[in-house]
Each structure stands twice: as C-alpha cells, then as structure tokens.
Amino acid sequence: MNDESRESTKRPQGGKNTERGRRTLRMTTVLAGAALILAGVQGPALAAPAPALSTATAETSHSVDITSTAETSHSVDITSTAETSHSVDITSTAEGFTAPATTRPGLTTFHASTTQAGKGWIGLARLRDGKGWNDFLGALSRALSNTPSDVPQGAKDLDDTATLLGGLVIHPGQPGVFTQRLQPGRYLLFDYLAVGDAEPRYHWLTVTGDTVDQGLAPTATIVSRNVPGAGPRFEVRGTLRAGRPLQYVNEIPGQVNELLLVRIADGTTEAGLKAYFDSMPDDGTFPPDSPFTSVSLGSLHLSTGRSTVVQLPVERARYAALTWSKDATDGIKLVKKGLFTIVDFR
C-alpha cells in the first residue's frame, strides 16, 4: 500500500473538558446495560470456543474488515486497501481507530473481530443532511437512555438525525460479519462501547464509485415486529444454523432495535425469562440469578424498515433472542413487553 493511499486524521476534538465530562456522564447509563452484557450478564465472562466462520463468501465480496486490539490512546488513522481486492480494513484499538476513507456502493460485507474486551462494537449509521457527530451522540444517548421519560423525545430526535444500519456485538476470539447495502454518500462508523469516553471513536466513510453487489446468503430470518393483540415480538423464519448467516429485519414502526443472542441455562423457559425481565429495574442494572450462560452476540441497532445479514460464532445450542432497547413511546424495556424468544441453533 502506497503512502498516497493513506489519509490520517487526528482524534475528534470534543471542545472543553467540561463538555467532555457532561458527554461522559450522559452516556454512562446508556452503557450500563452494555457493560453487563459484555460481562455475560452475571454469567461467565467468556463463552465457549466459537466455530470457525465460513470465508467463502467473504473472499469474493465487497468487504470491510474490522479488528480491535489493546492499546492506550485515541488517535484516528484512515487506511484503504488495493482497489483490486474491493476490501478495506477497519481497526479499532484503545489507541486509535483505523478505517477506510472510501468504499464502493452496493451490498457491502463488513468483517469484524476484536482482541480487546470492552472495545470494538462497531455500529454503522447514515446521518441526515446538516447533522453532525454531536447531534448524533446527543440523540442516541437520549433514545437509549435508562431514564424512561427521556426516551420518547430521544427516539424522535434520533429518527430526525440518522438512520441506524446495524453493526456487531462481538468479543475477543468471537469474530462476526454483517452486510449492509450502501448508497453513494457519507456514512458514520462508531464504537458503541466508546461513545461515553472523553474521546469517543468514530469515523466518516465516503461511499463512491461503481456498485458492487455481493453478500451473504442467510439460512434464516429473525424479524422484530408488532403483533396485533400481543405487542412486540421476534418471529423466526427458516432454520437457524450455527455459524451460518442470519438475516435480521426490524419492522417495528418508529423504533430502533437490536438483536442479541445469549445462551441460556438448561431448563430455562420463556415463562422463566419473562419473570426475570419483569424483575429488572429501569436503572440499567440486572437482578441476580441470571438465566444466561454466555456473553451476547448479535446485531446492533437498526432503524425501522432496515435489515442486515449477520454471521456470528453461535454454537449448536439454545439461545435467548432479545433486546435491551426501550420502547420509543414510553421508555420501557421492550423485553418487558414480550420482545424475546428462545431459539435453537442446529
């Protein structure tokens, strides 16, 4: 790679230290749930070894590689790879965020891995015209707040600010892949686990050039939707295969939503999960006696009407499919309204 193909930017300048402090405080409750999920929701900190992911599709697709490693500061380097490969690397570390300056439009496959616990949950978003990082951060923090009264207006602000296009919840030794169809223009890549930092990590990705359409073929689809007379539910279509691509679709009107997959203890029932979720307070903490036995894997938030295909190192086992998102109408956790189910991966 020639030096001319690299573009380097410094870390985002957040203004005065007092503003950084306010930003960190307002994101603290947002990340409280994420931190516990990262630790396994009072389950083991590490999941069982993951099966190897198939690379046959990735090798022929238009792709973005995301890797996170352990360093100690927050600079930003931008790197692009050879045009003939149609692929670029995004590397998130505690020291910096290396990402492509540009990529091509079309169905794009992002490959993600991390070697550092607590960093590397890379999300993808497209901001509305005239909106910037600070607009997005403020709206996101309110929409995902653990204060229910903040959520309805925050959800409206987020919808006016950006379209969320997914991303990955992953962990060291447990890489993943997600796809998204990109149009020409500018997108935002950001680390969910660093948005509350004094120096949050984000990067602008410009999409330009000829269209490439190559991606992953899912074996099953999970849809989040409102069921008349019942409320928000996950609906599984097809057969879930361990380590194989899975499509996630969010059809809930006016609601950003994620899909998390967490292994559950033997004998766990949907009634038992409901009782556990019903006992959860609104402050982002979790009750004892968790039914979960692994860290979570999954897709980060999608806006209404959006879909993504993810490939994750899930095993042949029973998982809870769930979300920690809050209802955009009243700020109550959607799991308390029934947005969870038990699924079997074969």
C-alpha positions, 0 to 999 in steps of 0.5 A, a space after each residue: 500500500 502506497 503512502 498516497 493511499 493513506 489519509 490520517 486524521 487526528 482524534 475528534 476534538 470534543 471542545 472543553 473538558 467540561 463538555 467532555 465530562 457532561 458527554 461522559 456522564 450522559 452516556 454512562 447509563 446508556 452503557 450500563 446495560 452494555 457493560 453487563 452484557 459484555 460481562 455475560 450478564 452475571 454469567 461467565 465472562 467468556 463463552 465457549 470456543 466459537 466455530 470457525 466462520 465460513 470465508 467463502 463468501 467473504 473472499 469474493 465480496 465487497 468487504 470491510 474488515 474490522 479488528 480491535 486490539 489493546 492499546 492506550 490512546 485515541 488517535 484516528 488513522 484512515 487506511 484503504 486497501 488495493 482497489 483490486 481486492 474491493 476490501 478495506 480494513 477497519 481497526 479499532 484499538 484503545 489507541 486509535 481507530 483505523 478505517 477506510 476513507 472510501 468504499 464502493 456502493 452496493 451490498 457491502 460485507 463488513 468483517 469484524 473481530 476484536 482482541 480487546 474486551 470492552 472495545 470494538 462494537 462497531 455500529 454503522 449509521 447514515 446521518 441526515 443532511 446538516 447533522 453532525 457527530 454531536 447531534 448524533 451522540 446527543 440523540 442516541 444517548 437520549 433514545 437509549 437512555 435508562 431514564 424512561 421519560 427521556 426516551 420518547 423525545 430521544 427516539 424522535 430526535 434520533 429518527 430526525 438525525 440518522 438512520 441506524 444500519 446495524 453493526 456487531 456485538 462481538 468479543 475477543 476470539 468471537 469474530 462476526 460479519 454483517 452486510 449492509 447495502 450502501 448508497 453513494 454518500 457519507 456514512 458514520 462508523 462508531 464504537 458503541 462501547 466508546 461513545 461515553 469516553 472523553 474521546 469517543 471513536 468514530 469515523 466518516 466513510 465516503 461511499 463512491 464509485 461503481 456498485 458492487 453487489 455481493 453478500 451473504 446468503 442467510 439460512 434464516 430470518 429473525 424479524 422484530 415486529 408488532 403483533 396485533 393483540 400481543 405487542 412486540 415480538 421476534 418471529 423466526 423464519 427458516 432454520 437457524 444454523 450455527 455459524 451460518 448467516 442470519 438475516 435480521 429485519 426490524 419492522 417495528 414502526 418508529 423504533 430502533 432495535 437490536 438483536 442479541 443472542 445469549 445462551 441460556 441455562 438448561 431448563 430455562 423457559 420463556 415463562 422463566 425469562 419473562 419473570 426475570 425481565 419483569 424483575 429488572 429495574 429501569 436503572 440499567 442494572 440486572 437482578 441476580 440469578 441470571 438465566 444466561 450462560 454466555 456473553 451476547 452476540 448479535 446485531 446492533 441497532 437498526 432503524 425501522 424498515 432496515 435489515 442486515 445479514 449477520 454471521 456470528 460464532 453461535 454454537 449448536 445450542 439454545 439461545 435467548 433472542 432479545 433486546 435491551 432497547 426501550 420502547 420509543 413511546 414510553 421508555 420501557 424495556 421492550 423485553 418487558 413487553 414480550 420482545 424475546 424468544 428462545 431459539 435453537 441453533 442446529 
